[in-house]
């Protein structure tokens, strides 16, 4: 029984991977590369021949490239601040985490209401005399502003994911390391650069992997704030599946998201490996 116990404990995780990841992946591969039961690349040709695919790929990567580094920077600052003891810390922590409880669709609706021509932001700026006419955020001719609106919403809603992981990692760093470095004359920034950041690498790695997975699947907030003005891979996959009923092309979109996620995850694992885990030769 003792020999079987580890396998029994792993069984729920294995079953989850098989039924919720393995089976959908096999089904997506089948739909993407078969037609009438025969192997074909027609779905691939139709997908890469569609200008919306390349637009979706460009905007998905662009959103990730813009949003994730800013979120990491903000999360690091917030984690360092919240790792200290001060009056009202619990209230501030709850306020930072509240957006994490809001879905992307709800967050998109909140910011759409705030950023419309008659929304809160424009009314505030008009009443303060900072602008003379409303700032237009929505519409095909204002795609750059729609992109900005998506970035703002994602920074507000999803930075908490990165923040919570980094704060947990920061709290696991022994204060003895920092105190010893201070005794030897290391200033604040030296301690951050030489001790805190290296020891935070596993937490940063985990936060980036999780956030990148979500970034590759971004859909609801984009659909609410921009529709197909700013196509993204998940949105176009949804469009092909529900409106066009082209399951093969929709599967190609899903596989593209999976491939990008695996590639970026592998890069994080390779380049953000903690120093104490590296094998030195």
HUTAHU-V400103 format. One record per residue. N is the residue number from 1. RES is the residue in one letter. OMEGA is omega in whole degrees, 0 to 359 (none if undefined). D_CENTER is the distance of its C-alpha to the mean C-alpha in whole Angstrom. Layout:
n;res;omega;d_center
N;RES;OMEGA;D_CENTER
N;RES;OMEGA;D_CENTER
This chain:
n;res;omega;d_center
1;X;181;42
2;X;180;41
3;X;182;40
4;X;186;38
5;X;179;36
6;X;180;33
7;X;178;33
8;X;179;33
9;X;179;30
10;X;186;28
11;X;179;29
12;X;179;27
13;X;179;24
14;X;179;25
15;X;178;26
16;X;180;23
17;X;182;21
18;X;187;24
19;X;186;24
20;X;177;20
21;X;183;19
22;X;182;22
23;X;177;24
24;X;179;22
25;X;178;21
26;X;180;25
27;X;178;25
28;X;177;23
29;X;180;25
30;X;181;28
31;X;184;27
32;X;189;26
33;X;175;29
34;X;175;32
35;X;185;34
36;X;177;37
37;X;182;36
38;X;179;37
39;X;179;34
40;X;174;33
41;X;183;31
42;X;179;31
43;X;179;28
44;X;181;26
45;X;180;29
46;X;180;28
47;X;183;25
48;X;176;25
49;X;180;28
50;X;180;26
51;X;180;25
52;X;179;22
53;X;182;20
54;X;175;20
55;X;180;19
56;X;179;16
57;X;181;15
58;X;183;16
59;X;177;14
60;X;179;11
61;X;181;11
62;X;178;12
63;X;179;9
64;X;182;7
65;X;181;10
66;X;190;11
67;X;189;8
68;X;178;7
69;X;179;10
70;X;179;11
71;X;179;9
72;X;179;11
73;X;179;14
74;X;181;14
75;X;178;13
76;X;179;16
77;X;181;18
78;X;180;18
79;X;178;18
80;X;180;21
81;X;184;23
82;X;177;22
83;X;178;23
84;X;178;27
85;X;178;29
86;X;181;30
87;X;180;31
88;X;182;29
89;X;182;26
90;X;179;26
91;X;179;25
92;X;180;23
93;X;178;21
94;X;181;21
95;X;179;20
96;X;185;17
97;X;183;16
98;X;180;17
99;X;180;14
100;X;181;12
101;X;184;15
102;X;179;15
103;X;181;13
104;X;179;11
105;X;178;15
106;X;178;17
107;X;178;15
108;X;179;15
109;X;178;19
110;X;183;19
111;X;174;18
112;X;178;20
113;X;183;23
114;X;189;23
115;X;177;22
116;X;181;25
117;X;180;28
118;X;183;30
119;X;185;27
120;X;184;27
121;X;180;26
122;X;178;28
123;X;180;31
124;X;181;30
125;X;177;30
126;X;180;34
127;X;178;35
128;X;180;35
129;X;181;36
130;X;176;33
131;X;180;33
132;X;176;36
133;X;184;34
134;X;173;31
135;X;182;27
136;X;180;26
137;X;190;23
138;X;182;23
139;X;185;25
140;X;181;25
141;X;180;27
142;X;184;24
143;X;178;21
144;X;178;20
145;X;175;20
146;X;177;18
147;X;179;16
148;X;179;16
149;X;178;16
150;X;179;12
151;X;181;11
152;X;181;13
153;X;181;12
154;X;176;9
155;X;180;10
156;X;188;12
157;X;193;11
158;X;177;7
159;X;181;9
160;X;179;11
161;X;180;9
162;X;182;9
163;X;183;12
164;X;181;14
165;X;181;13
166;X;178;15
167;X;178;17
168;X;178;18
169;X;180;19
170;X;181;21
171;X;178;23
172;X;179;24
173;X;181;25
174;X;178;29
175;X;180;31
176;X;178;34
177;X;183;32
178;X;179;31
179;X;178;35
180;X;179;36
181;X;179;35
182;X;178;36
183;X;181;39
184;X;172;39
185;X;180;39
186;X;178;35
187;X;186;34
188;X;184;30
189;X;176;28
190;X;178;30
191;X;178;29
192;X;186;25
193;X;187;25
194;X;185;28
195;X;189;27
196;X;183;24
197;X;178;21
198;X;180;22
199;X;178;23
200;X;184;19
201;X;178;18
202;X;179;17
203;X;178;15
204;X;179;13
205;X;180;13
206;X;181;12
207;X;181;9
208;X;179;8
209;X;181;8
210;X;182;6
211;X;179;3
212;X;176;4
213;X;178;6
214;X;181;4
215;X;179;3
216;X;182;7
217;X;184;8
218;X;185;8
219;X;188;11
220;X;183;13
221;X;178;12
222;X;181;13
223;X;181;16
224;X;188;17
225;X;186;17
226;X;184;18
227;X;179;19
228;X;173;20
229;X;176;21
230;X;181;17
231;X;174;17
232;X;187;14
233;X;181;14
234;X;179;13
235;X;179;15
236;X;175;18
237;X;177;18
238;X;181;19
239;X;180;21
240;X;184;23
241;X;189;23
242;X;183;24
243;X;182;26
244;X;183;27
245;X;178;28
246;X;187;27
247;X;179;26
248;X;179;26
249;X;177;24
250;X;178;21
251;X;177;21
252;X;177;21
253;X;180;18
254;X;179;16
255;X;177;18
256;X;177;16
257;X;180;13
258;X;181;14
259;X;178;15
260;X;180;13
261;X;180;10
262;X;180;14
263;X;181;15
264;X;177;12
265;X;178;12
266;X;178;16
267;X;178;15
268;X;181;14
269;X;183;16
270;X;189;19
271;X;180;19
272;X;179;17
273;X;179;20
274;X;185;22
275;X;183;25
276;X;176;27
277;X;182;26
278;X;178;27
279;X;182;30
280;X;180;32
281;X;none;35
